[in-house]
Amino acid sequence: MWIYEKKLEHPVRVTCPDVKFAKMVITQYGGPDGELSASLRYLNQRYSMPTSQAKALLTDIGTEELAHMEMIAALVFKLVDGATCADFKAAGWEGQYVQHDHGLFWTDANGIPWSAKYIACLGDPITDLTENMAAEQKARTTYEHLIACTDDPCVKDTLRFLWQREVVHFQRFGEALNDVQEWMCKSKHVWHGHKCECD
């Protein structure tokens, strides 16, 4: 189903390693509003969407979120490249070094492992699409916080690209919500909370 293109969606560069900042960025890898949560949420929700447009959009965005997770992984790895145990200790991230060395693991900035509770799926398309719009806004805000916490222009470039994609995804989910609401209004199988006397 998927064709994997063996390059990042956008170049990931760092001016120099920065273990302390890597500890912050990791939240977009395995935190509640991170890219893993987004990709799994959208790829899971697509099955209960009532229109082909909504299903296709969730597949497209869910797939792109996997590419964003790959970018975050590359960014974190480059930020810790060559770091020693002392570097991790100085950054207050010695737990990462002890358990994973330079390997990646899905956690938030506080070291809390990723959890399936981060994924919302109620099976109601309006609820799920509204949740997705909120999720994109939370990710956008997190990227803004990260951009404010680094002076590295290369890192800012990567984070700004990801920030822009969150904005676009929010807009696309809004369009999908309009599409689904229109479909539901036309459907005679949707419960509206009262019996319609005009049928």
Contacts in CASP RR format, 6 or more apart in sequence:
PFRMAT RR
TARGET T0000
AUTHOR 0000-0000-0000
METHOD contacts of the structure
MODEL  1
MWIYEKKLEHPVRVTCPDVKFAKMVITQYGGPDGELSASLRYLNQRYSMP
TSQAKALLTDIGTEELAHMEMIAALVFKLVDGATCADFKAAGWEGQYVQH
DHGLFWTDANGIPWSAKYIACLGDPITDLTENMAAEQKARTTYEHLIACT
DDPCVKDTLRFLWQREVVHFQRFGEALNDVQEWMCKSKHVWHGHKCECD
2 63 0 8 1.000
8 67 0 8 1.000
8 70 0 8 1.000
8 71 0 8 1.000
8 74 0 8 1.000
9 64 0 8 1.000
9 67 0 8 1.000
9 68 0 8 1.000
9 70 0 8 1.000
9 71 0 8 1.000
9 161 0 8 1.000
10 71 0 8 1.000
10 158 0 8 1.000
10 161 0 8 1.000
10 162 0 8 1.000
11 157 0 8 1.000
11 158 0 8 1.000
12 71 0 8 1.000
12 74 0 8 1.000
12 75 0 8 1.000
12 78 0 8 1.000
12 158 0 8 1.000
13 78 0 8 1.000
13 154 0 8 1.000
13 155 0 8 1.000
13 157 0 8 1.000
13 158 0 8 1.000
14 75 0 8 1.000
14 78 0 8 1.000
14 79 0 8 1.000
14 152 0 8 1.000
14 154 0 8 1.000
14 155 0 8 1.000
15 152 0 8 1.000
15 153 0 8 1.000
15 154 0 8 1.000
15 155 0 8 1.000
16 152 0 8 1.000
17 78 0 8 1.000
17 79 0 8 1.000
17 80 0 8 1.000
17 81 0 8 1.000
17 82 0 8 1.000
17 83 0 8 1.000
17 87 0 8 1.000
18 79 0 8 1.000
18 150 0 8 1.000
18 152 0 8 1.000
18 155 0 8 1.000
19 79 0 8 1.000
19 80 0 8 1.000
19 83 0 8 1.000
19 87 0 8 1.000
19 88 0 8 1.000
19 90 0 8 1.000
19 91 0 8 1.000
19 93 0 8 1.000
20 90 0 8 1.000
20 91 0 8 1.000
20 92 0 8 1.000
20 93 0 8 1.000
21 79 0 8 1.000
21 149 0 8 1.000
21 150 0 8 1.000
21 152 0 8 1.000
21 155 0 8 1.000
22 75 0 8 1.000
22 76 0 8 1.000
22 79 0 8 1.000
22 80 0 8 1.000
22 91 0 8 1.000
22 93 0 8 1.000
23 91 0 8 1.000
23 92 0 8 1.000
23 93 0 8 1.000
23 96 0 8 1.000
23 109 0 8 1.000
24 109 0 8 1.000
24 146 0 8 1.000
24 149 0 8 1.000
25 72 0 8 1.000
25 75 0 8 1.000
25 76 0 8 1.000
25 79 0 8 1.000
25 146 0 8 1.000
26 72 0 8 1.000
26 76 0 8 1.000
26 96 0 8 1.000
26 107 0 8 1.000
26 108 0 8 1.000
26 109 0 8 1.000
26 111 0 8 1.000
27 33 0 8 1.000
27 34 0 8 1.000
27 107 0 8 1.000
27 108 0 8 1.000
27 109 0 8 1.000
27 142 0 8 1.000
28 34 0 8 1.000
28 35 0 8 1.000
28 68 0 8 1.000
28 72 0 8 1.000
28 139 0 8 1.000
28 142 0 8 1.000
28 143 0 8 1.000
28 146 0 8 1.000
28 162 0 8 1.000
29 35 0 8 1.000
29 36 0 8 1.000
29 69 0 8 1.000
29 72 0 8 1.000
29 73 0 8 1.000
29 76 0 8 1.000
29 104 0 8 1.000
29 106 0 8 1.000
29 107 0 8 1.000
30 36 0 8 1.000
30 37 0 8 1.000
30 106 0 8 1.000
30 107 0 8 1.000
30 108 0 8 1.000
30 114 0 8 1.000
31 37 0 8 1.000
31 106 0 8 1.000
31 107 0 8 1.000
31 108 0 8 1.000
31 109 0 8 1.000
31 112 0 8 1.000
31 114 0 8 1.000
31 118 0 8 1.000
32 108 0 8 1.000
32 118 0 8 1.000
33 118 0 8 1.000
33 135 0 8 1.000
33 138 0 8 1.000
33 139 0 8 1.000
33 142 0 8 1.000
34 69 0 8 1.000
34 72 0 8 1.000
34 118 0 8 1.000
34 139 0 8 1.000
34 142 0 8 1.000
35 65 0 8 1.000
35 66 0 8 1.000
35 68 0 8 1.000
35 69 0 8 1.000
35 72 0 8 1.000
35 139 0 8 1.000
36 69 0 8 1.000
36 106 0 8 1.000
36 114 0 8 1.000
37 114 0 8 1.000
37 118 0 8 1.000
37 119 0 8 1.000
37 135 0 8 1.000
38 61 0 8 1.000
38 62 0 8 1.000
38 65 0 8 1.000
38 68 0 8 1.000
38 135 0 8 1.000
38 136 0 8 1.000
38 139 0 8 1.000
39 62 0 8 1.000
39 63 0 8 1.000
39 65 0 8 1.000
39 66 0 8 1.000
39 68 0 8 1.000
39 69 0 8 1.000
40 119 0 8 1.000
41 118 0 8 1.000
41 119 0 8 1.000
41 120 0 8 1.000
41 121 0 8 1.000
41 131 0 8 1.000
41 132 0 8 1.000
41 135 0 8 1.000
42 58 0 8 1.000
42 59 0 8 1.000
42 61 0 8 1.000
42 62 0 8 1.000
42 65 0 8 1.000
42 132 0 8 1.000
43 58 0 8 1.000
43 59 0 8 1.000
43 62 0 8 1.000
43 63 0 8 1.000
44 119 0 8 1.000
44 121 0 8 1.000
45 58 0 8 1.000
45 121 0 8 1.000
45 123 0 8 1.000
45 128 0 8 1.000
45 132 0 8 1.000
46 54 0 8 1.000
46 55 0 8 1.000
46 58 0 8 1.000
46 59 0 8 1.000
47 55 0 8 1.000
48 121 0 8 1.000
48 123 0 8 1.000
48 124 0 8 1.000
48 125 0 8 1.000
48 128 0 8 1.000
49 55 0 8 1.000
49 58 0 8 1.000
49 125 0 8 1.000
49 128 0 8 1.000
49 176 0 8 1.000
49 180 0 8 1.000
50 125 0 8 1.000
50 180 0 8 1.000
50 183 0 8 1.000
50 184 0 8 1.000
50 187 0 8 1.000
51 179 0 8 1.000
51 180 0 8 1.000
51 183 0 8 1.000
53 176 0 8 1.000
53 179 0 8 1.000
54 125 0 8 1.000
54 129 0 8 1.000
54 176 0 8 1.000
54 179 0 8 1.000
54 180 0 8 1.000
57 172 0 8 1.000
57 173 0 8 1.000
57 175 0 8 1.000
57 176 0 8 1.000
58 176 0 8 1.000
61 169 0 8 1.000
61 172 0 8 1.000
61 173 0 8 1.000
64 165 0 8 1.000
64 169 0 8 1.000
68 162 0 8 1.000
68 165 0 8 1.000
71 158 0 8 1.000
71 162 0 8 1.000
72 162 0 8 1.000
73 104 0 8 1.000
75 155 0 8 1.000
75 158 0 8 1.000
76 104 0 8 1.000
77 102 0 8 1.000
77 103 0 8 1.000
77 104 0 8 1.000
79 155 0 8 1.000
80 87 0 8 1.000
80 88 0 8 1.000
80 102 0 8 1.000
81 102 0 8 1.000
82 102 0 8 1.000
83 97 0 8 1.000
83 102 0 8 1.000
85 94 0 8 1.000
85 97 0 8 1.000
88 94 0 8 1.000
88 95 0 8 1.000
88 96 0 8 1.000
88 97 0 8 1.000
89 97 0 8 1.000
96 105 0 8 1.000
96 107 0 8 1.000
96 111 0 8 1.000
99 105 0 8 1.000
105 113 0 8 1.000
106 113 0 8 1.000
106 114 0 8 1.000
107 113 0 8 1.000
107 114 0 8 1.000
108 114 0 8 1.000
120 128 0 8 1.000
120 131 0 8 1.000
120 135 0 8 1.000
121 128 0 8 1.000
122 128 0 8 1.000
122 131 0 8 1.000
125 180 0 8 1.000
125 184 0 8 1.000
126 177 0 8 1.000
126 180 0 8 1.000
126 181 0 8 1.000
126 184 0 8 1.000
129 173 0 8 1.000
129 174 0 8 1.000
129 176 0 8 1.000
129 177 0 8 1.000
129 180 0 8 1.000
130 177 0 8 1.000
132 169 0 8 1.000
132 173 0 8 1.000
133 170 0 8 1.000
133 173 0 8 1.000
133 174 0 8 1.000
133 177 0 8 1.000
136 166 0 8 1.000
136 167 0 8 1.000
136 169 0 8 1.000
136 170 0 8 1.000
136 173 0 8 1.000
137 166 0 8 1.000
137 170 0 8 1.000
139 166 0 8 1.000
140 163 0 8 1.000
140 166 0 8 1.000
140 167 0 8 1.000
140 170 0 8 1.000
143 159 0 8 1.000
143 160 0 8 1.000
143 162 0 8 1.000
143 163 0 8 1.000
143 166 0 8 1.000
144 163 0 8 1.000
146 159 0 8 1.000
147 156 0 8 1.000
147 159 0 8 1.000
147 160 0 8 1.000
147 163 0 8 1.000
150 156 0 8 1.000
150 159 0 8 1.000
184 190 0 8 1.000
188 199 0 8 1.000
END
